[in-house]
Amino acid sequence: MMKQALFLLAFAGATTAFVPVVVPSKNHVVLSNVATDDKTEVREYFNTEGFNRWNKIYSDSDDVNTVQLDIRDGHGQTIQKIINWISADEVSIKGKSVCDCGCGVGSLAIPLAQMGAKISASDISDSMAKEAARRAKEMGVKGKFYTSDLESVTGKYDTVTCVDVAIHYPSEKMSEMIQHLCSLSNDRVMFSFAPKTWYYVLLKKFGELFPGPSKTTRAYLHEESVVRAALTKAGFEVTREEMTGTNFYFSRLLEARKL
C-alpha cells in the first residue's frame, strides 16, 4: 500500500493543494527559505491558474484526471462530515451565524446556507469569492461572499469554519491563525489541516523529487499537538474529530467548543 501511494504521489504535482506534497515546476524551485511571501503566492495562484484548476475540481466537470477526482472525493468527504455533525446537533444551525474562512468556491458555505445558516464567507482569492457568490446566486442561496485574507476577517459568529486552508500556512503561523479563528467564535470552531506524521512527511519528501508541469504553492504539514494546544490556549475544547485519507488527500478535522 505504501509503495503504491509513493508511486502515485509522484504524479500529484499538477493538482496539489490540500495534499501533503509540494511539487514545483521546472522553472520554479520551492525551498524552505524562499523569501516569497506565502500569502502573496497563494493569492496570485488562486486568482489565476489555481482558480481554473480548482474550480474544475470543486465542480461536476468531467474535465478532470484521476488524481483530481480523488482530491474532489476527499474534500467532499470532509465537507460531508461537517454537514453530518451539524445535522446531528441538538440545536439547529438555522438562523445561526457562520463565518467560513477560506471558503473557496462555496463547497461548505452554500450547503450550510441551504440549511438556514446566516453565512459570511471569505477567501483570499477574489476569483474564488466571486465564483462562490455566483454559485450561491445560481442556487438561490443568500449569503455574504467577499475577498479577504484570514487575518483580516472580523466580527463575532456562532460557528467559525476553516477547511483545507492550513496547508498554506507555515508552522510558525499556525498558533496565531487558530487564535484568530477562535477570537471570531462565540461557540465553536471547525478546523481541518494536513497532519504531520512520519508517513505523510515521507510522501511529501518523495513528491518533491518529481517536478510537475506547472506552478503550485508551498504545502505545510502541522503537528496535531500544536493545533490542539492552540485551541486550548484560546479557551476551546475539542469535542469531535475525524480523519479523511485518500490517495492524494489527507485531512484531520476537529470541532472545538468554547469553554
Salt bridges, closest charged atoms under 4 A:
ASP38 OD1 - ARG218 NE 3.58
GLU41 OE2 - HIS28 NE2 3.84
GLU41 OE1 - ARG218 NE 3.42
GLU49 OE2 - ARG53 NH2 2.74
ASP63 OD2 - LYS56 NZ 3.23
ASP89 OD2 - ARG188 NH1 2.76
ASP89 OD1 - ARG240 NH2 2.79
ASP126 OD2 - LYS130 NZ 3.04
GLU131 OE2 - ARG134 NH2 2.82
GLU131 OE2 - ARG135 NE 2.88
GLU138 OE2 - ARG134 NH1 3.20
ASP149 OD2 - LYS39 NZ 3.51
GLU151 OE1 - LYS39 NZ 3.51
ASP164 OD2 - HIS75 ND1 2.65
ASP187 OD2 - ARG257 NH1 2.87
GLU208 OE2 - LYS204 NZ 3.00
GLU224 OE2 - ARG228 NE 2.85
GLU224 OE1 - ARG252 NE 3.05
GLU241 OE1 - ARG228 NH2 2.83
GLU241 OE2 - ARG252 NH2 2.53
GLU242 OE1 - LYS81 NZ 3.88
GLU255 OE2 - ARG188 NH1 2.98
GLU255 OE2 - ARG240 NH2 2.66
GLU255 OE2 - ARG257 NH2 3.92
